[in-house]
């Protein structure tokens, strides 16, 4: 990773990545080695689907280990340094689109933690970037594939 690619995550996400890395290096590698040993014992490796599947799984696991090691090495952990009533990392923000009554709530997180299914919005996404530094009552506009959108910040926690 280059400096421009440094991940920004919460302590919780960092701990989760470290735990996954440890699991992959210990438990998962051992399981895959056993699967490979078993598949080799089945005979002809050129036509052995179990062997090929175990090799593919091994490659995917090693790739994930490499990615996690790189992430852990190049991650900045954001602590609760947010300013009161200003959108920043870890903020919970409620916004309302101009002309629509529905209010949407999001938590601002680093890109590695972003997950729109659980309303975790990356600080580098177009909406997340537009929200950073704003306060309750601020009206802001940002560019989307459907054109410019205007929102009002209803609440910041």
C-alpha positions as CSV (number, residue, x, y, z in Angstrom):
1,X,0.0,0.0,0.0
2,X,1.1,3.5,-0.7
3,X,0.5,6.5,1.6
4,X,-2.6,7.3,-0.5
5,X,-3.9,3.8,0.3
6,X,-3.6,3.8,4.0
7,X,-6.7,2.3,5.5
8,X,-8.6,4.3,8.2
9,X,-10.5,2.1,10.6
10,X,-11.9,2.0,14.1
11,X,-10.2,0.0,16.9
12,X,-13.0,-2.5,16.7
13,X,-12.4,-3.1,12.9
14,X,-8.6,-3.3,13.4
15,X,-9.1,-5.9,16.2
16,X,-11.4,-7.9,13.9
17,X,-8.8,-7.9,11.1
18,X,-6.0,-9.0,13.5
19,X,-8.3,-11.8,14.8
20,X,-9.2,-13.0,11.2
21,X,-5.5,-12.9,10.2
22,X,-4.5,-15.0,13.2
23,X,-7.3,-17.5,12.5
24,X,-6.3,-17.8,8.8
25,X,-2.6,-18.3,9.7
26,X,-3.2,-21.0,12.3
27,X,-6.5,-22.8,12.1
28,X,-7.3,-22.3,8.4
29,X,-3.8,-23.1,7.1
30,X,-3.8,-26.4,9.1
31,X,-7.2,-27.4,7.8
32,X,-6.2,-26.7,4.2
33,X,-2.9,-28.7,4.6
34,X,-5.0,-31.7,5.9
35,X,-7.3,-31.4,2.9
36,X,-4.4,-31.3,0.5
37,X,-2.8,-34.3,2.2
38,X,-6.1,-36.3,1.9
39,X,-6.6,-35.2,-1.7
40,X,-3.0,-36.3,-2.6
41,X,-3.7,-39.7,-1.2
42,X,-6.6,-40.2,-3.6
43,X,-4.2,-40.6,-6.5
44,X,-3.8,-39.0,-9.9
45,X,-3.5,-35.3,-9.2
46,X,-4.3,-34.3,-12.8
47,X,-7.9,-35.5,-12.6
48,X,-8.4,-35.0,-8.8
49,X,-11.1,-32.4,-8.2
50,X,-10.6,-32.5,-4.4
51,X,-6.9,-31.7,-4.9
52,X,-7.6,-28.8,-7.3
53,X,-10.3,-27.4,-4.9
54,X,-7.9,-27.6,-2.0
55,X,-5.2,-25.8,-4.0
56,X,-7.7,-23.1,-5.0
57,X,-8.7,-22.7,-1.4
58,X,-5.1,-22.5,-0.4
59,X,-4.4,-19.8,-2.9
60,X,-7.4,-17.8,-1.9
61,X,-6.5,-18.1,1.8
62,X,-2.9,-17.0,1.2
63,X,-4.1,-14.1,-0.9
64,X,-6.4,-13.0,2.0
65,X,-3.5,-13.4,4.5
66,X,-1.3,-11.2,2.4
67,X,-4.0,-8.6,2.1
68,X,-4.8,-8.6,5.8
69,X,-1.1,-8.4,6.7
70,X,-0.7,-5.4,4.4
71,X,-3.9,-3.7,5.8
72,X,-2.8,-4.3,9.4
73,X,0.7,-2.9,8.6
74,X,-0.7,0.2,6.9
75,X,-3.8,1.0,8.9
76,X,-4.5,4.2,10.9
77,X,-6.8,3.6,13.8
78,X,-9.2,6.4,14.4
79,X,-10.0,7.0,18.0
80,X,-13.0,9.0,19.2
81,X,-11.5,12.4,18.4
82,X,-14.6,13.8,16.8
83,X,-15.7,17.3,17.5
84,X,-19.1,17.6,19.2
85,X,-21.9,18.4,16.7
86,X,-19.5,18.1,13.7
87,X,-19.5,15.1,11.2
88,X,-16.3,13.1,11.4
89,X,-15.2,9.5,11.9
90,X,-17.6,7.6,14.1
91,X,-20.3,10.2,13.8
92,X,-23.9,9.1,13.5
93,X,-25.6,11.5,11.1
94,X,-29.2,11.9,10.0
95,X,-29.8,13.6,6.7
96,X,-32.9,14.5,4.7
97,X,-32.9,14.9,0.9
98,X,-34.4,18.1,-0.4
99,X,-38.1,17.7,-1.2
100,X,-38.4,14.3,0.5
101,X,-39.6,13.8,4.1
102,X,-37.6,10.6,4.8
103,X,-34.6,10.9,7.1
104,X,-31.7,8.6,6.6
105,X,-29.1,7.8,9.3
106,X,-25.5,6.7,8.7
107,X,-22.4,6.1,10.7
108,X,-19.2,7.6,9.1
109,X,-16.4,5.0,8.9
110,X,-13.2,4.2,7.0
111,X,-13.5,2.5,3.6
112,X,-12.6,-0.9,5.0
113,X,-15.6,-0.9,7.3
114,X,-18.1,0.6,4.9
115,X,-21.3,-1.4,4.5
116,X,-24.4,0.2,3.3
117,X,-26.6,-2.7,4.4
118,X,-25.9,-1.7,8.0
119,X,-25.8,2.1,7.2
120,X,-22.0,2.4,7.6
121,X,-20.9,5.0,5.1
122,X,-17.2,5.5,4.0
123,X,-15.7,8.9,4.6
124,X,-14.3,8.8,1.0
125,X,-17.6,8.0,-0.7
126,X,-19.2,11.0,-2.5
127,X,-21.8,11.4,0.2
128,X,-19.4,10.6,3.1
129,X,-16.9,13.1,1.8
130,X,-19.6,15.8,1.4
131,X,-20.7,15.2,5.0
132,X,-17.3,15.5,6.7
133,X,-17.0,18.6,8.8
134,X,-20.6,19.6,8.4
135,X,-22.9,20.5,11.4
136,X,-26.6,20.1,12.2
137,X,-28.7,22.4,10.0
138,X,-26.1,22.6,7.2
139,X,-27.4,22.2,3.7
140,X,-25.0,20.7,1.2
141,X,-24.9,19.5,-2.4
142,X,-22.9,16.7,-3.9
143,X,-22.6,15.0,-7.3
144,X,-24.2,11.6,-8.0
145,X,-24.6,9.6,-11.2
146,X,-28.2,11.1,-11.3
147,X,-26.9,14.6,-11.0
148,X,-26.5,17.0,-8.1
149,X,-28.4,16.1,-4.9
150,X,-29.1,18.5,-2.0
151,X,-29.5,17.4,1.6
152,X,-29.9,18.9,5.0
153,X,-28.2,17.6,8.1
154,X,-30.9,16.9,10.7
155,X,-28.8,15.5,13.5
156,X,-25.1,14.7,14.4
157,X,-24.1,12.5,17.3
